[in-house]
Amino acid sequence: MKSETFHEKLKNKMDEYAHFIYRITRSFSKEEVYGVTSQLRRSTLSVILNYIEGYARQRDKVHKNFLDISYGSLKESKYLLHFSLVEGYIKSEEYKKALELSEDIGAML
């Protein structure tokens, strides 16, 4: 069986991160649906969507720009995770798993 390429590994890790964030935000307070919940979900999806769009680009500088945007969205989502932990929206174990995934993605980007 053919091993995963670096691109596939990174994309799969980003996909896992996005789905995990969606799962944990389902339990967020309904008053946060247009606040932290929405922003965390959007920033997390932005990580993988900008990566995919950048990967599809043929010009190196354009591709790198999308990687920078993806990395910025990752940093935004990490802050929102910490904020959610402090506010009591997520449990420590959920935060640790999300942080681990985000650290892996950041190192790969």
WOLINDA-V683865 format. One record per backbone hydrogen bond with DSSP energy under -0.5 kcal/mol. NH is the residue of the N-H (numbers start at 1). CO is the residue of the C=O. If there is no record, write none. Layout:
# WOLINDA-V683865
nh=[NH	NH]
co=[CO	CO]
This chain:
# WOLINDA-V683865
nh=[9	10	11	12	13	14	15	16	17	18	19	20	21	22	23	24	25	26	26	27	28	32	33	35	37	38	39	40	41	42	43	44	45	46	47	47	48	49	50	51	52	53	54	55	56	57	57	63	64	65	66	67	68	69	70	71	72	73	74	75	76	77	78	79	80	81	82	83	84	85	86	87	88	89	90	95	96	97	98	99	100	101	102	103	104	105	106	107	108	109]
co=[5	6	7	8	9	10	11	12	13	14	15	16	17	18	19	20	21	22	23	24	25	29	30	32	32	32	35	36	37	38	39	40	41	42	43	44	44	45	46	47	48	49	50	51	52	53	54	59	60	61	62	63	64	65	66	67	68	69	70	71	72	73	74	75	76	77	78	79	80	81	82	83	85	84	84	91	92	93	94	95	96	97	98	99	100	101	102	103	104	105]
